[in-house]
Amino acid sequence: MKRIYYLLVPLLCALCACSGSDADSKDMEKPVISSDGIVANPIECQVYHRGESIPFQYLFTDNVELGYYNIEIHNNFNHHTHSGSAIECPLEPAKKAGSKAWVYNQDFKIPAGLREYVATTDIPIPSDAETGDYHFMVRLTDAASSQAVFAVAIKVVE
């Protein structure tokens, strides 16, 4: 009897571990950040003034379910890159960031169950933000934790 028990328990464990439905399978496809069918903003090389807002709008899609997105804005005073954009924006001379270099980093939850979502928000630029070159980055994460990243170069002026 013990022999059957020792053979049966591992077999049952193996069967339970291997069983599952298609609904349980992993979503391995990355979500998509797109401008299809909308007026996307911001786009490469846009210029904004201190004290105004950046009206953000992009279309997010996923094959199963969206999760959340993050918007990060940081200076590009040292001329580093994030994307493979074919567009090269004119840059100011490289400089060190001062105490008023603008940094923005905010997560936004997408309502549960959606496979398509038009994300919109207004991002205020501080009136005392240091002027210069910045990167505007969007990280879109689906419900399965796959991530897409999109970055554009923008400029903040007086």
VOVO-524438 format. One line per field, with one value per atom (N, C-alpha, C): residue number from 1; x, y, z. Coordinates in steps of 0.001 Angstrom, whole numbers. Layout:
VOVO-524438
i: c(NUM; ...)
u: c(X; ...)
v: c(Y; ...)
w: c(Z; ...)
***
This chain:
VOVO-524438
i: c(1; 1; 1; 2; 2; 2; 3; 3; 3; 4; 4; 4; 5; 5; 5; 6; 6; 6; 7; 7; 7; 8; 8; 8; 9; 9; 9; 10; 10; 10; 11; 11; 11; 12; 12; 12; 13; 13; 13; 14; 14; 14; 15; 15; 15; 16; 16; 16; 17; 17; 17; 18; 18; 18; 19; 19; 19; 20; 20; 20; 21; 21; 21; 22; 22; 22; 23; 23; 23; 24; 24; 24; 25; 25; 25; 26; 26; 26; 27; 27; 27; 28; 28; 28; 29; 29; 29; 30; 30; 30; 31; 31; 31; 32; 32; 32; 33; 33; 33; 34; 34; 34; 35; 35; 35; 36; 36; 36; 37; 37; 37; 38; 38; 38; 39; 39; 39; 40; 40; 40; 41; 41; 41; 42; 42; 42; 43; 43; 43; 44; 44; 44; 45; 45; 45; 46; 46; 46; 47; 47; 47; 48; 48; 48; 49; 49; 49; 50; 50; 50; 51; 51; 51; 52; 52; 52; 53; 53; 53; 54; 54; 54; 55; 55; 55; 56; 56; 56; 57; 57; 57; 58; 58; 58; 59; 59; 59; 60; 60; 60; 61; 61; 61; 62; 62; 62; 63; 63; 63; 64; 64; 64; 65; 65; 65; 66; 66; 66; 67; 67; 67; 68; 68; 68; 69; 69; 69; 70; 70; 70; 71; 71; 71; 72; 72; 72; 73; 73; 73; 74; 74; 74; 75; 75; 75; 76; 76; 76; 77; 77; 77; 78; 78; 78; 79; 79; 79; 80; 80; 80; 81; 81; 81; 82; 82; 82; 83; 83; 83; 84; 84; 84; 85; 85; 85; 86; 86; 86; 87; 87; 87; 88; 88; 88; 89; 89; 89; 90; 90; 90; 91; 91; 91; 92; 92; 92; 93; 93; 93; 94; 94; 94; 95; 95; 95; 96; 96; 96; 97; 97; 97; 98; 98; 98; 99; 99; 99; 100; 100; 100; 101; 101; 101; 102; 102; 102; 103; 103; 103; 104; 104; 104; 105; 105; 105; 106; 106; 106; 107; 107; 107; 108; 108; 108; 109; 109; 109; 110; 110; 110; 111; 111; 111; 112; 112; 112; 113; 113; 113; 114; 114; 114; 115; 115; 115; 116; 116; 116; 117; 117; 117; 118; 118; 118; 119; 119; 119; 120; 120; 120; 121; 121; 121; 122; 122; 122; 123; 123; 123; 124; 124; 124; 125; 125; 125; 126; 126; 126; 127; 127; 127; 128; 128; 128; 129; 129; 129; 130; 130; 130; 131; 131; 131; 132; 132; 132; 133; 133; 133; 134; 134; 134; 135; 135; 135; 136; 136; 136; 137; 137; 137; 138; 138; 138; 139; 139; 139; 140; 140; 140; 141; 141; 141; 142; 142; 142; 143; 143; 143; 144; 144; 144; 145; 145; 145; 146; 146; 146; 147; 147; 147; 148; 148; 148; 149; 149; 149; 150; 150; 150; 151; 151; 151; 152; 152; 152; 153; 153; 153; 154; 154; 154; 155; 155; 155; 156; 156; 156; 157; 157; 157; 158; 158; 158)
u: c(818; 0; 870; 1964; 2859; 3488; 3775; 4402; 3476; 2205; 1234; 1139; 1150; 1075; 2264; 3470; 4678; 4724; 4051; 3989; 2853; 1752; 556; 680; 1252; 1354; 2186; 3401; 4159; 3453; 2782; 2057; 926; 161; -927; -383; 712; 1336; 1766; 2361; 2809; 1625; 552; -635; -1261; -1333; -1904; -1064; 252; 1147; 1052; 784; 745; -624; -1651; -2989; -3261; -4121; -4500; -5236; -5937; -6699; -5964; -6467; -5884; -5984; -7009; -7188; -6067; -5441; -4358; -3007; -2927; -1638; -1148; 174; 796; 595; 365; 314; 1752; 2333; 3739; 3897; 2799; 2844; 2884; 3780; 3897; 2701; 2315; 1275; 1848; 971; 1381; 977; 1921; 1679; 1584; 448; 201; -428; -345; -1022; -2140; -2452; -3455; -4824; -5372; -6728; -6906; -5819; -5917; -4847; -4950; -3895; -2996; -1913; -1008; -201; 76; 851; 1474; 2729; 3653; 4295; 4853; 5612; 7021; 7927; 9328; 9470; 10366; 10845; 9843; 8769; 7817; 8426; 8005; 8500; 7351; 7619; 6625; 7223; 6340; 6768; 6566; 7492; 7330; 5964; 5310; 4015; 2823; 3040; 1912; 1841; 894; 731; 1026; 1473; 1649; 398; -399; -1590; -1191; -1154; -744; -1925; -1698; -2718; -2066; -2284; -1832; -2822; -2836; -3682; -2867; -3416; -2773; -3624; -2983; -3703; -2908; -3629; -3010; -3886; -3284; -4043; -4911; -4599; -5381; -5982; -5120; -5628; -4528; -4876; -3956; -3871; -2809; -2623; -2530; -1369; -1160; -86; 65; 1140; 1832; 3060; 3862; 4371; 4320; 4913; 6074; 7228; 8422; 8990; 9310; 9958; 11230; 12348; 13615; 14478; 15464; 16292; 17186; 17498; 18461; 19592; 20023; 21055; 22398; 22581; 23842; 23742; 22600; 22378; 22377; 21884; 21758; 20534; 20397; 19274; 18521; 17257; 16408; 15770; 15552; 14810; 15628; 15143; 15795; 15114; 14650; 13939; 14834; 14241; 14979; 15053; 14220; 14194; 15215; 16061; 17017; 16582; 16291; 15870; 17104; 17019; 18154; 18315; 19546; 19813; 20571; 20283; 21065; 22425; 23411; 24709; 24543; 25335; 25276; 25591; 24930; 25152; 24841; 25228; 24898; 23522; 22744; 21419; 21548; 20751; 20707; 19643; 19416; 18455; 17007; 16756; 15379; 15116; 16021; 15769; 14490; 13583; 12261; 12325; 11705; 11552; 10096; 9493; 8095; 8062; 7342; 7224; 5908; 4962; 3623; 3077; 2498; 1810; 326; -294; -1720; -2323; -3362; -4045; -5032; -5072; -6039; -7179; -8438; -9555; -9432; -9771; -9626; -10440; -9890; -10592; -10473; -9776; -9688; -8529; -8798; -7749; -7355; -8114; -7830; -8196; -7335; -7561; -6871; -7606; -6998; -6640; -5351; -4865; -4721; -5294; -5184; -4961; -4119; -3919; -3151; -3295; -2524; -1443; -215; 920; 1447; 1265; 1726; 3251; 3802; 5236; 5428; 6281; 6499; 6965; 6493; 6843; 8314; 8974; 10391; 11283; 10731; 11508; 12701; 13831; 15006; 14715; 15048; 14795; 15845; 15455; 16390; 15729; 16560; 16119; 15677; 14562; 14000; 13579; 13450; 12854; 11497; 10530; 9181; 9025; 8939; 8913; 7594; 7092; 5882; 6235; 5885; 6037; 4647; 4256; 2936; 3124; 2422; 2527; 1163; 1122; -153; -386; -1535; -1902; -946; -235; 711; 2140; 2297; 3577; 4520; 4046; 4857; 4848; 5944; 6053; 6535; 5964; 6415; 6903; 7949; 8506; 8558; 8191; 8157; 8747; 9664; 10276; 10366; 10116; 10289; 11098; 11784; 12536; 11642; 11609; 10859; 11802; 11360; 12161; 11252; 11794; 11098; 11821; 11056; 11614; 10879; 11387; 10755; 9352)
v: c(-1186; 0; 1262; 1234; 2379; 2621; 1553; 1661; 2400; 2090; 2764; 4238; 4525; 5900; 6705; 6149; 6847; 7044; 6205; 6372; 7297; 7230; 7980; 9472; 9814; 11217; 12029; 11612; 12396; 12485; 11417; 11431; 12451; 12499; 13474; 14900; 15109; 16436; 16878; 15992; 16310; 16632; 15877; 16135; 17477; 17812; 19091; 20251; 20117; 21182; 21405; 20362; 20476; 20839; 20639; 20906; 22394; 22831; 24234; 24482; 25600; 25945; 27026; 27358; 28433; 29761; 29917; 31158; 31360; 30268; 30368; 30640; 30535; 30688; 32127; 32292; 33607; 34488; 35754; 36770; 37213; 36801; 37099; 38278; 38855; 39938; 41289; 42157; 43489; 44354; 45276; 46240; 47232; 48040; 48961; 50389; 51317; 52751; 53304; 53937; 54290; 55675; 56217; 57475; 57235; 55979; 55644; 56231; 57011; 57517; 58651; 59167; 60281; 61311; 62467; 63466; 63259; 62543; 62186; 63405; 63446; 64536; 64077; 64407; 65184; 64335; 65031; 64367; 64949; 64325; 64750; 66252; 66862; 68222; 69320; 68989; 70033; 70931; 72191; 73195; 73636; 73694; 74116; 75227; 76070; 77184; 76862; 77374; 77228; 77791; 77112; 77567; 77054; 76513; 75923; 74429; 73757; 72313; 71581; 70348; 69458; 68591; 68746; 67895; 66527; 65519; 64178; 63413; 62752; 61879; 60832; 59545; 58419; 57281; 56421; 55230; 54047; 53304; 52105; 50902; 49831; 48590; 47396; 46305; 45043; 43908; 42764; 41623; 40966; 41159; 40533; 41582; 42308; 43319; 44304; 45591; 46641; 46690; 47293; 47403; 48852; 49480; 50862; 51479; 52802; 53470; 54457; 54787; 55715; 56780; 58023; 59125; 59667; 59747; 60299; 61381; 62508; 63601; 63941; 63982; 64326; 65098; 65806; 66640; 65790; 66378; 65793; 66795; 67415; 68440; 67846; 66537; 65883; 65166; 65289; 64760; 63233; 62547; 61086; 60716; 59454; 59026; 57875; 57691; 56590; 55834; 56487; 55841; 55825; 55068; 54983; 55871; 57016; 57913; 58373; 58443; 58909; 60430; 61089; 62539; 63020; 63942; 64546; 65970; 66246; 67578; 68440; 69736; 70614; 70709; 70537; 70559; 71825; 72298; 73385; 72828; 73680; 73160; 72349; 71306; 70466; 71307; 70954; 71683; 70774; 71197; 70472; 70939; 70012; 70353; 71177; 72215; 73038; 72524; 73231; 72805; 72881; 73570; 73704; 72830; 71875; 70944; 70184; 70145; 69566; 68046; 67386; 65939; 65638; 64807; 64392; 62876; 62209; 60752; 60359; 59870; 59565; 58292; 57404; 56205; 56503; 55889; 56038; 54646; 54312; 53020; 53079; 52023; 51890; 51025; 51405; 50600; 49125; 48235; 46784; 46294; 45296; 44606; 45226; 46352; 47037; 46521; 46419; 46065; 47270; 48352; 49591; 50755; 51774; 52903; 54128; 55237; 56502; 57239; 57353; 58000; 59489; 60279; 61734; 62305; 63278; 64018; 65290; 66296; 67527; 67549; 67788; 67785; 69212; 69830; 71216; 71302; 72257; 72528; 73610; 73373; 74400; 75719; 76824; 78136; 78475; 77768; 78018; 76880; 76015; 74883; 75400; 74722; 75089; 74840; 75785; 75636; 74724; 74111; 73259; 72032; 71052; 69823; 68799; 68133; 67131; 65898; 64785; 63567; 63352; 63022; 62673; 61184; 60385; 58928; 58354; 57366; 56645; 55167; 54569; 53123; 52549; 51668; 51025; 49572; 49165; 47799; 47135; 45915; 45198; 44410; 43762; 43028; 41879; 41378; 40280; 40788; 42093; 42755; 42893; 42690; 43005; 44520; 45076; 46522; 47032; 48174; 48913; 50273; 50789; 52088; 52988; 54247; 55221; 56513; 57132; 58375; 59380; 60638; 61724; 62839; 63601; 64759; 65984; 66744; 68003; 69083; 70323; 71452; 72334; 72794; 73750; 75084; 76129; 77460; 78424; 79678; 80650; 80996)
w: c(0; 0; 0; 828; 857; -504; -1218; -2525; -3505; -3485; -4353; -3974; -2693; -2206; -2720; -2602; -3036; -4551; -5308; -6753; -7169; -6451; -6803; -6471; -5338; -4923; -5918; -6286; -7271; -8624; -9013; -10281; -10248; -9181; -9041; -9009; -8315; -8273; -9669; -10413; -11769; -12672; -12553; -13370; -13030; -11760; -11349; -11852; -11818; -12259; -13758; -14518; -15976; -16505; -15725; -16241; -16219; -17072; -17148; -18429; -18457; -19650; -20415; -21584; -22382; -21656; -20833; -20084; -19078; -18630; -17665; -18322; -19637; -20309; -20186; -20220; -20039; -21268; -21007; -22043; -22277; -23371; -23664; -24632; -25080; -26057; -25352; -25785; -25188; -25574; -24699; -25073; -26095; -26674; -27741; -27377; -27565; -27422; -28831; -29168; -30560; -30676; -31888; -32217; -33236; -33530; -34539; -34195; -35107; -34974; -33980; -33396; -32456; -32780; -32152; -32255; -31043; -31233; -30136; -29696; -28415; -27850; -26544; -26285; -27106; -28189; -29166; -30219; -30215; -30956; -30988; -31256; -30504; -30711; -30344; -29664; -29286; -28220; -28263; -27328; -26432; -25130; -24133; -23286; -22765; -21924; -20453; -19649; -18202; -17800; -16863; -16371; -17159; -18360; -19098; -18821; -19460; -19280; -20574; -20423; -21567; -21638; -22713; -22853; -23415; -22555; -22952; -23530; -24683; -25268; -26164; -25818; -26643; -26516; -27515; -27527; -27041; -26076; -25546; -25920; -26389; -26701; -26192; -25937; -25546; -26037; -26295; -26806; -25740; -24440; -23374; -22440; -21712; -20782; -20416; -20426; -20012; -18493; -17974; -16537; -16065; -16292; -15882; -16764; -16638; -17348; -16425; -16789; -16028; -16982; -16534; -17293; -16474; -17126; -16491; -17392; -16794; -17516; -16742; -17459; -16827; -17832; -17303; -18181; -19073; -20210; -21145; -21373; -20293; -20401; -20832; -20632; -21024; -22373; -23048; -24401; -24483; -23448; -23508; -24356; -24716; -25560; -24909; -25352; -24892; -26040; -27143; -28226; -29501; -30435; -31725; -32746; -32329; -33229; -34366; -35547; -36716; -36728; -35907; -35851; -34824; -35231; -34304; -34035; -32783; -32392; -32141; -32470; -32154; -30632; -30155; -28723; -28335; -27125; -26562; -26161; -25927; -25469; -24181; -24038; -22842; -21614; -20496; -19250; -18077; -16898; -15670; -15211; -14679; -14168; -12894; -12818; -11609; -10644; -9596; -8562; -9036; -10123; -10635; -11871; -12139; -13254; -12925; -13860; -13639; -13716; -12737; -12733; -12425; -13262; -13076; -13206; -12292; -12359; -11704; -12512; -11994; -12641; -11811; -12302; -12463; -13476; -13737; -13943; -13212; -13328; -14489; -15269; -16360; -15824; -16066; -15552; -15967; -15051; -15261; -16456; -17132; -18208; -19582; -19714; -21011; -21850; -23145; -24112; -24953; -24847; -25566; -24661; -24649; -23750; -24327; -24423; -24829; -23540; -23292; -22078; -22325; -21441; -21528; -20133; -20056; -18818; -19153; -18329; -18478; -17412; -17830; -16915; -16803; -15640; -15481; -15382; -16096; -16038; -14975; -13992; -12962; -13591; -13045; -13597; -13379; -12452; -12211; -12710; -13560; -14086; -14884; -14736; -15515; -16993; -17819; -19254; -19876; -20988; -21711; -22294; -22621; -23269; -22225; -22521; -21623; -22406; -21706; -22261; -21613; -22439; -21999; -22282; -21222; -21382; -20888; -21631; -21245; -21149; -20029; -19843; -19660; -20575; -20536; -20136; -19074; -18568; -18665; -19224; -19293; -18004; -17901; -16690; -16401; -17424; -17253; -17003; -16831; -16537; -17730; -18958; -20135; -20295; -20792; -20837; -22180; -22594; -23767; -23274; -23908; -23522; -24757; -24566; -25649; -25100; -25830; -25375; -26513; -26177; -27132; -26476; -27304; -26838; -26904; -25813; -25789; -25253; -25367; -24862; -24020; -22873; -22026; -22140; -22488; -22646; -21700; -21646; -20748; -21177)
***
